[in-house]
Amino acid sequence: MSFQCSNVNVLLAIVVYSNFLDYLLLTTVVPIIPQYLVEVDTEQALKEQEENVTELFLNETDVFIHINDSIIDINPADAKSERFLETILHIPVRAISENSKVGWLLGSKAIVQMVANPVVGFLSNRVSYRHLLLFGISVFLVSSAVFAAAESYVLLLIARASQGIGSAATLIAGMSMIAENYLDDKERSRAMGIAMGGLSLGILVGYPFGGFMYAFCGKSVPFVVIGALCALNIGLQIQCLDPDSGLNRVEMKSSSLIKLLVDPYIMICAGAIMVTSMSLAVLESTVPLWIIDTMKAKQWHLALIFLPDSIGYLIGTCCFAVIAKKYGRWIFTIGSLFSIGIGTLVIPFCRHLGHLLIPHLALGLGVGVTDAALVPLLALLVDQRHISTYGSVYSIVQLAVCLAYSLGPAVAGNVVKAVGFEWSMWSIAIINLAYVPLCVFLKSPPVDNETKGLLDEMASPDDIKNDMNKQLYQTISTDHGKLINKQ
C-alpha cells in the first residue's frame, strides 16, 4: 500500500487523529445532555403550567401563588427551588427522572452503529479503507453541525444516531489499515496501542471539554470546535493518503463473517470487550444524574467526574499493549474484569465526589487494558485460524462495543427507575466477575487446520506483485506455533 507521504507512521498519525475525533464527539455530549434535557423539560413544563398561575403576591415574609381557584402560601426560600416546582407547579424536574431519555439518546449511536458495522465490514473487502475513513470523518462533521444547531430532543437524537454510521466506518477502516500495514505481532500491538491511545485521548479531553464549554460558552460552541477539527482531518487525509491505497489488495478466498462469528475464541474476545465496555456505558448514562440527584453536583462537576476513567483508559491502552503480549493477554484480561467488577461494586457506597476517584480510575484502566490486550489478539487470531481481511473481524469488535453502548444505557436507565442506582452498578459487577472463567480459554487457542488449505488455493508469492500482500502471504505461511505462543 503506497501513501503520498511515503511513511506508514503518517497513516498511524491520521488514524490516531480520527479515533480522537470519534471519541471526542462521543464523550463531549455526556456532561451536556443530562443537564440540557433537564433545562429544556423544565422550561417546557413551565410554559405548559403558565396558564394555571393567574396571580402572584409577594411580601417580605410570604409568597402567595394563585393557581386556578386555590391560593397557596409558601416560604420565599422555596420559591426557586426544585421543591417549589414539584409541589406547587407539579413539574417533574428531578434529574433522576431523565434517566430513560438520556439512556436512549446516548444508546442511539450504538444502535445505529450496530446495524452499520456488518455493512462496513462487507464494504471493507471491496473498497479502499482510505475512502471509508474519509466518509466516516465527513459524517462526524455533519453530526457536529446538527448537535450545534439542535434545540429539541428529536434533533439531538438524530445527531447522536448519525454518529454511529461515521464511527463504524472510521474505526473499522482505521484499525484494519494498521493491521494490514504492521504484520509483526509486536509492532502491530504497539501501533494498535497508539491508535487506541487516540480513543483514550478523546475520552480524556471530551468529558471536561464538553462540561466546561457548556457551562461557560453554551451548547453550540463545543460542537462547532469539533466540526472544525473534523474539517482539518479531512484536509489531511486528502493531502497525505493515496486515493488508490488499498485497492490492489490480493484477492484471496476469505473466511466469511459467519465463520468468524462462530469461532469461539473470537467470540470470547468480543464478549470480554462488550462486557467491559458496557460497564463504562452504564456509568456514562447513570452516574451524572445520580450525582446531581444525591450529591447536588454542579455543572462543572460533570466535566470532571469521568476524568479518572479517561486517565485510566489512556494508561491502559498506551502502556499495556506490548506488556500484555509479553506476559499473557488472557491474564491481563482477567485482571481487568476483576478491576471493573470491584470498582462498580464500590461506587454505590460513595457519598462524596472525591470518593469516586479510585473506582472510576480502576474502571477506566480495566477497559483500557482489555482493549489493548484483545484488539491485537483478534488480528492474530485471524492470521492464525482464518484467511480474511481484517475489516470483518473488526466489524465484530465494533458490533460488540455497539451492543454494550446500546443495551447498557437503555437497560440501565430502566433498571435505575425500577430497583435503584445501586443494583444497576452491582449487576454490572456480577456480569464482569462471572465472565472471568471464559478468558482462561484464551491462554492458547489452537490452530485451525483449514488455514493451510486456504493458503494452498492462493496464488504463490511470486505471482503477487504487491509487496505488502507478498509480506502478508509469507507471514501467514510461517509456522503457526510461533505466531501465538503467548497470548
C-alpha positions in Angstrom: 0.0 0.0 0.0 1.5 3.3 -1.0 0.9 6.7 0.5 1.6 10.1 -0.8 3.7 10.8 2.3 5.6 7.5 1.8 5.5 6.9 5.5 3.4 4.4 7.4 3.7 6.5 10.5 1.8 9.2 8.8 -1.1 6.7 8.4 -0.8 5.9 12.1 -1.0 9.5 13.0 -4.1 10.1 10.9 -5.8 7.0 12.4 -5.0 8.3 15.9 -6.4 11.7 15.0 -9.6 10.1 13.5 -10.1 7.9 16.6 -9.6 11.0 18.8 -12.4 12.9 17.0 -14.7 9.9 17.2 -14.4 9.6 21.0 -14.2 13.4 21.5 -17.6 13.7 19.9 -18.8 10.6 21.7 -17.9 11.9 25.2 -18.4 15.6 24.8 -22.2 15.1 24.8 -22.2 13.1 28.1 -21.9 16.0 30.5 -24.0 18.2 28.3 -27.1 16.1 27.5 -28.4 15.3 31.0 -28.4 18.9 32.2 -29.6 20.3 28.9 -32.6 17.9 28.9 -33.5 18.9 32.4 -33.4 22.6 31.4 -35.4 22.0 28.2 -38.0 19.9 30.0 -38.3 22.3 32.9 -38.7 25.3 30.5 -41.4 23.4 28.6 -43.2 22.4 31.8 -43.2 26.0 33.0 -44.7 27.1 29.7 -47.4 24.5 30.0 -48.3 25.4 33.5 -48.1 29.2 33.0 -51.8 29.5 32.2 -52.6 27.9 35.6 -50.8 30.6 37.6 -53.0 33.6 37.5 -51.7 35.7 40.3 -48.5 36.1 42.3 -48.4 38.1 45.6 -45.1 38.8 47.3 -44.2 40.5 50.6 -41.2 40.2 53.0 -42.4 37.1 54.7 -44.7 35.2 52.3 -45.2 34.2 48.7 -48.8 33.6 47.6 -49.5 31.7 44.4 -53.0 31.8 43.0 -53.4 28.6 40.9 -56.9 28.2 39.5 -59.3 28.5 42.5 -56.6 27.9 45.2 -54.3 30.3 47.0 -51.1 28.6 48.3 -48.8 30.2 50.8 -45.1 29.0 50.7 -41.8 30.0 52.1 -39.9 32.5 49.9 -36.7 30.4 50.2 -38.5 27.7 48.3 -39.7 29.9 45.5 -37.0 29.0 43.1 -36.3 25.5 44.4 -37.0 22.1 42.9 -39.5 21.5 45.8 -41.3 24.7 44.7 -41.6 23.5 41.1 -42.6 19.9 42.0 -45.1 20.7 44.8 -46.6 23.9 43.5 -46.5 23.6 39.7 -46.3 19.8 39.7 -43.4 19.7 37.4 -41.2 16.5 37.4 -37.8 18.2 37.2 -35.8 15.8 39.3 -32.7 14.8 37.4 -33.2 11.1 38.1 -36.4 11.2 36.1 -34.4 11.9 32.9 -32.5 8.5 33.1 -34.6 6.8 30.5 -34.5 9.6 27.9 -30.7 10.1 28.4 -30.1 6.4 28.1 -32.0 6.1 24.8 -30.3 9.2 23.4 -26.8 8.0 24.3 -27.6 4.5 23.2 -29.0 5.5 19.8 -25.5 6.0 18.4 -24.5 2.4 19.3 -27.8 1.0 17.9 -27.2 2.6 14.5 -23.5 1.7 14.6 -24.5 -1.9 15.3 -26.6 -2.0 12.1 -23.9 -0.2 10.1 -21.0 -2.5 11.2 -21.8 -5.5 9.1 -22.3 -3.3 6.1 -19.0 -1.5 6.6 -17.3 -4.9 7.2 -18.7 -6.1 3.8 -17.6 -2.9 2.0 -14.2 -3.0 3.5 -13.4 -6.1 1.5 -14.3 -4.3 -1.7 -13.4 -0.7 -1.4 -10.4 1.3 -0.2 -10.0 1.6 3.6 -9.0 5.2 2.9 -12.4 6.0 1.3 -14.2 4.5 4.3 -12.1 6.6 6.7 -12.8 9.8 4.8 -16.5 9.0 4.7 -16.6 8.4 8.5 -15.0 11.7 9.3 -17.3 13.5 6.9 -20.3 12.0 8.8 -18.7 13.4 12.1 -18.7 16.8 10.5 -22.4 16.7 9.7 -23.2 15.2 13.1 -21.4 18.0 14.9 -23.3 20.6 12.9 -26.6 19.1 13.8 -25.6 18.9 17.5 -24.7 22.6 17.4 -28.0 23.7 15.9 -30.3 21.2 17.7 -32.8 22.6 20.3 -35.1 19.6 20.6 -34.8 16.0 21.8 -35.6 14.7 18.3 -32.7 16.6 16.6 -30.3 15.6 19.3 -31.3 12.0 18.8 -30.7 12.3 15.0 -27.3 13.9 15.6 -26.3 11.2 18.1 -27.6 8.3 15.9 -25.9 9.6 12.7 -22.6 9.5 14.5 -22.9 5.7 14.6 -22.5 5.5 10.8 -19.3 7.5 11.0 -17.9 5.5 13.9 -18.5 2.2 12.1 -16.6 3.4 9.0 -13.8 5.2 10.9 -13.0 2.5 13.5 -13.1 -0.5 11.2 -11.1 1.3 8.4 -8.5 2.7 10.8 -7.8 -0.5 12.7 -7.8 -2.6 9.5 -5.3 -0.3 7.9 -3.0 -0.7 10.9 -3.4 -4.5 11.0 -2.6 -4.6 7.2 0.5 -2.4 7.5 2.0 -3.8 10.7 2.3 -7.5 10.3 4.8 -8.3 13.1 2.8 -9.1 16.2 4.9 -6.9 18.5 4.9 -3.9 16.1 1.2 -4.4 15.5 0.5 -4.4 19.2 2.5 -1.3 19.7 0.8 0.5 16.7 -2.7 -0.5 17.9 -1.9 0.6 21.4 -1.0 4.0 20.0 -4.1 4.1 17.8 -6.3 3.3 20.8 -4.5 6.0 22.6 -6.3 8.3 20.3 -9.6 6.9 21.6 -8.5 7.3 25.2 -7.3 10.9 24.5 -10.7 11.7 23.1 -12.3 10.3 26.3 -9.8 12.2 28.4 -10.5 15.5 26.7 -14.2 15.0 25.8 -15.7 14.9 29.3 -14.1 18.1 30.7 -14.2 19.8 27.3 -18.0 19.3 27.0 -18.7 20.2 30.6 -16.7 23.4 30.8 -17.6 24.6 27.3 -21.3 24.1 28.0 -21.0 25.8 31.4 -19.2 28.8 30.1 -19.9 29.1 26.4 -23.2 27.3 25.8 -24.2 24.2 24.0 -23.3 25.0 20.4 -19.6 26.1 20.8 -18.1 22.7 21.7 -19.6 21.2 18.6 -18.5 24.0 16.3 -14.9 23.4 17.6 -15.3 19.6 16.9 -16.6 20.4 13.4 -13.6 22.5 12.6 -11.3 19.7 13.8 -13.2 17.3 11.5 -12.7 19.6 8.5 -8.9 19.7 9.3 -8.8 15.9 9.4 -10.5 15.7 6.0 -7.9 18.0 4.6 -5.0 16.0 6.0 -6.5 12.8 4.5 -6.9 14.3 1.1 -3.3 15.7 1.2 -1.5 12.7 2.7 -3.3 9.5 1.8 -3.1 7.9 -1.7 -6.7 7.8 -3.2 -5.9 4.4 -4.6 -4.5 2.9 -1.4 -5.9 -0.5 -0.5 -7.4 -1.1 -4.0 -4.7 -3.5 -5.0 -5.0 -5.9 -2.1 -4.6 -9.5 -3.2 -7.7 -11.4 -4.0 -7.9 -14.5 -1.7 -10.5 -16.9 -0.5 -11.5 -15.3 2.7 -13.4 -16.7 5.8 -17.0 -15.5 5.8 -18.3 -13.2 8.5 -20.5 -16.1 9.8 -17.4 -18.3 10.1 -15.7 -15.6 12.2 -18.8 -15.2 14.4 -18.9 -18.9 15.2 -15.2 -19.1 16.1 -15.4 -19.5 20.0 -12.1 -17.7 20.6 -13.1 -14.6 18.6 -16.4 -14.7 20.4 -14.7 -14.8 23.8 -12.6 -11.8 22.9 -15.6 -9.9 21.6 -17.6 -10.8 24.6 -15.0 -9.5 27.0 -14.8 -6.3 25.1 -18.6 -6.0 25.2 -18.8 -6.7 29.0 -16.1 -4.2 29.9 -17.4 -1.5 27.5 -20.9 -1.9 28.9 -19.6 -1.0 32.3 -18.4 2.3 31.1 -21.5 2.9 29.0 -23.8 2.3 32.1 -21.7 4.7 34.1 -21.9 7.4 31.4 -25.7 7.3 31.3 -26.5 6.9 35.1 -23.7 8.5 37.2 -24.2 12.1 36.1 -27.9 12.1 37.0 -27.1 10.1 40.2 -24.6 12.7 41.5 -26.9 15.6 40.5 -29.7 14.0 42.5 -27.8 12.7 45.5 -24.6 14.9 45.8 -26.1 18.1 44.3 -23.3 18.2 41.8 -22.9 21.4 39.8 -22.4 21.6 36.0 -18.6 21.9 36.2 -18.5 18.8 38.4 -19.9 16.8 35.5 -17.0 17.9 33.4 -14.6 16.3 35.8 -16.4 13.2 37.1 -15.2 11.0 34.2 -11.6 12.4 34.2 -10.3 9.4 36.2 -11.9 7.0 33.8 -10.2 8.8 30.9 -6.8 8.8 32.5 -7.1 5.1 33.4 -8.2 4.2 29.8 -5.3 6.3 28.4 -2.8 4.4 30.7 -4.3 1.1 29.8 -4.2 1.4 26.0 -0.9 3.2 25.7 1.2 1.3 28.3 -0.2 -2.3 28.4 -0.4 -3.5 24.7 3.1 -4.8 24.5 3.3 -5.8 28.1 0.1 -7.9 27.8 1.6 -9.6 24.7 4.7 -10.4 26.6 3.2 -11.8 29.8 -0.1 -13.2 28.6 -3.1 -11.3 27.2 -5.5 -13.6 28.9 -4.0 -12.9 32.3 -4.4 -9.1 31.8 -7.9 -9.5 30.6 -8.9 -11.4 33.7 -7.2 -8.8 35.9 -9.2 -6.1 34.0 -12.5 -7.8 34.7 -11.7 -8.0 38.4 -10.7 -4.3 38.4 -14.0 -3.3 36.8 -16.1 -5.6 39.0 -14.6 -4.3 42.2 -14.9 -0.7 41.0 -18.6 -1.0 40.2 -19.3 -2.7 43.5 -17.8 0.2 45.4 -19.4 3.2 43.5 -22.9 3.0 45.2 -21.2 3.4 48.6 -19.6 6.7 47.7 -21.1 9.7 49.4 -18.9 12.5 48.1 -17.5 13.3 44.7 -13.9 12.6 45.9 -14.8 9.1 46.8 -15.5 8.3 43.1 -11.9 8.9 42.1 -10.4 5.4 42.8 -13.3 3.3 41.5 -13.6 5.3 38.3 -9.8 5.1 37.7 -10.0 1.3 38.2 -12.8 1.0 35.8 -11.2 3.1 33.1 -7.9 1.2 33.5 -9.7 -2.1 33.2 -11.5 -1.1 30.0 -8.2 0.2 28.5 -6.2 -2.9 29.3 -8.9 -5.1 27.9 -8.8 -3.3 24.6 -5.0 -3.2 24.5 -4.8 -6.9 25.1 -7.6 -8.2 22.9 -7.8 -5.9 19.8 -4.3 -7.1 18.6 -5.2 -10.6 19.6 -8.2 -10.6 17.3 -6.0 -9.7 14.3 -3.6 -12.5 15.3 -6.5 -15.0 15.6 -7.5 -14.1 12.0 -3.9 -14.7 10.9 -3.8 -17.9 12.9 -7.2 -19.5 12.4 -8.7 -17.9 9.2 -7.9 -16.3 5.9 -9.7 -12.9 5.9 -9.4 -9.2 5.5 -9.2 -7.5 8.9 -12.4 -5.5 8.2 -14.6 -8.4 9.0 -13.1 -9.2 12.4 -13.1 -5.5 13.5 -16.7 -5.2 12.4 -17.3 -7.9 15.0 -15.4 -5.9 17.6 -17.4 -2.8 16.9 -20.6 -4.9 16.9 -19.7 -5.9 20.5 -19.0 -2.3 21.5 -22.2 -1.2 20.0 -24.2 -3.8 21.9 -22.6 -2.5 25.0 -23.3 1.1 24.3 -26.9 0.4 23.1 -28.1 -2.1 25.6 -26.1 -0.7 28.5 -27.6 2.8 28.8 -31.1 1.8 27.6 -31.4 -1.1 30.1 -29.6 0.7 32.9 -31.9 3.7 32.8 -34.9 1.5 33.3 -33.1 -0.6 36.0 -32.4 2.6 38.0 -36.1 3.6 37.9 -37.2 0.0 38.8 -34.7 -1.1 41.6 -32.4 1.9 42.1 -28.9 3.0 41.1 -27.2 0.6 43.5 -28.4 -2.5 41.8 -27.6 -1.2 38.4 -23.9 -1.0 39.5 -23.9 -4.3 41.3 -25.4 -6.1 38.3 -22.6 -4.8 36.1 -20.1 -6.0 38.8 -21.6 -9.5 38.8 -21.5 -9.8 35.0 -17.8 -8.8 34.9 -16.8 -11.3 37.6 -18.9 -14.1 36.0 -17.1 -13.7 32.7 -13.6 -14.3 34.2 -13.6 -18.2 33.7 -14.2 -17.8 29.9 -11.0 -15.8 29.5 -8.9 -18.8 30.6 -9.6 -20.4 27.1 -7.6 -17.5 25.5 -4.4 -18.9 27.0 -3.5 -21.0 24.0 -6.0 -21.0 21.1 -5.5 -24.0 18.8 -4.6 -23.6 15.1 -7.3 -24.1 12.5 -6.0 -26.7 10.0 -8.2 -25.1 7.3 -5.8 -22.2 7.2 -3.2 -24.2 5.4 -5.7 -25.5 2.8 -6.9 -22.0 2.1 -3.3 -20.8 1.6 -2.7 -23.6 -0.9 -5.5 -22.2 -3.0 -3.9 -18.7 -3.1 -1.6 -17.5 -5.8 2.1 -18.2 -5.0 4.1 -15.3 -3.6 6.0 -15.0 -6.8 2.7 -14.1 -8.6 1.8 -11.4 -6.1 3.3 -8.1 -7.3 2.1 -6.0 -4.3 4.9 -6.0 -1.7 2.5 -5.7 1.1 0.4 -8.6 0.0 3.5 -10.7 -0.5 4.6 -10.0 3.0 1.1 -10.9 4.2 1.3 -14.3 2.4 4.7 -15.1 3.8 3.7 -14.1 7.3 0.6 -16.3 7.3 2.5 -19.2 5.8 5.0 -19.3 8.6 5.0 -21.8 11.4 1.7 -21.1 13.2 3.1 -22.3 16.5 5.4 -19.3 16.5 2.6 -16.8 15.9 0.6 -17.4 19.0 2.9 -18.9 21.6 1.9 -16.2 24.1 -1.4 -14.5 24.4 
